[in-house]
Amino acid sequence: MVHTERFRKGIWTEHEYLKIVAANMVNRFGDSVDAVAFGWLIYALTGSGEWLAVILGVNYLPTVLLQPFTGAWVNYLNKKWVMVLCDFGRGLLVMLIALGFFQGWLTPWMLLMITLLNSSLEALRQPCGLSVLPRVLRPENLETAMAFNQSTCRACELVGMGLSGVIVAVLGVGGAVLVDAATFFLSGGILTGLKLPAEQERPGGGYLRQLRSGLGYYKGNQILVLVTCFCCLINLVSVPLESLRAAFITEGLGLAEDALTTGSAGLSLGLFLGAAGYGILSRIPKRRLLCACGLAVGGIYLLLWTVTWLPQPWLRAALYAVLCLLYGAATSAVGVALNVVMMRNVDREFLGRVGGVFNALVCASMPVASLFFAALQRVVPISGVYLFTAAIAAAGFLLLSGRREMAALK
């Protein structure tokens, strides 16, 4: 767990940081409700799995296409009010979706365009959220603060996942969408009280100069490039467990659908525990921590492959849930460590600009990884895909951990 004494003396006194955490928690709860409600709304509106894939896929486009450019643009804006207005704007867009659904005039194409606008506001907000954290934190509190932020957000995701079905059942799909809209307004309202220290200096030069300098800084910062590679690797190895788990449960393990629920619960709990327990792991040098967690991920995939050999279905189901929990804990700890490394090794003035490039590259790795494993599954049994992923995870983390830049991690 995060060290109690450090939290009492350090994080609890960071009042502006706590406002950001509160807003993040509300947003994560809303995202969990939205993950269930929005899928049901799309299917209820279109009755088509293809529309579901297209509209959800559009969510990624602004992050990939716009964030490298919005990161430089927000340097000229008041970051607090960008976050507030983006939250309010997204709340209004989600309310518009609910209103159209209730009144019957919402069409698939309208939903597609509103989703695109919503994701574009998110692409503008994210670089601001990334760049303000170091401005409201004392450097000695950074590591504990990142772990606390991620663990509390994971806890809200767990609560949202648990309540989303109840919310849909009680309020209906449209009502659940309105709950999601309310979380945006609440987040924006919290951030209106945020007090940021004044910028030390205004950015010099025009927008294109800021954009070029950000790209040049990104390419020249080898540790940042290394962090990006680690995050893309995590996205790559997460696809079989998160996106192909239904196929693995039915074809590989020969289990019923209830194993999907227990596996998802184990994964979510592991994600929370990995972030909450990072205070203990933070004592380990980052190079060793990343290498150990990466090897653990590879070992978990290897164990998942061997679980398919067990004769008892109950034992396969139980071990699958436990391994999902361990996988979530390992990847969550890696995520916190990489966030800390990024914050400590990127100059504050460049965080927004390089954060946009970073988010775009990491986000783009997800559909690429999905296509890769979809093609692999056509020629390799699902259990073989998991064995192949074990090799990729172990080799990838060992290779990246062996880079000489790792010795300079802070």
Secondary structure as UniProt FT lines:
FT   HELIX           4..9
FT   HELIX           11..13
FT   HELIX           15..46
FT   HELIX           49..58
FT   TURN            59..60
FT   HELIX           61..73
FT   HELIX           74..76
FT   HELIX           79..103
FT   HELIX           108..132
FT   HELIX           133..135
FT   HELIX           139..141
FT   HELIX           142..192
FT   HELIX           207..220
FT   HELIX           222..242
FT   HELIX           245..247
FT   HELIX           248..252
FT   HELIX           258..276
FT   HELIX           278..281
FT   TURN            282..283
FT   HELIX           286..307
FT   TURN            308..309
FT   HELIX           313..345
FT   HELIX           348..350
FT   HELIX           351..377
FT   TURN            378..379
FT   HELIX           382..401
FT   HELIX           404..408
//
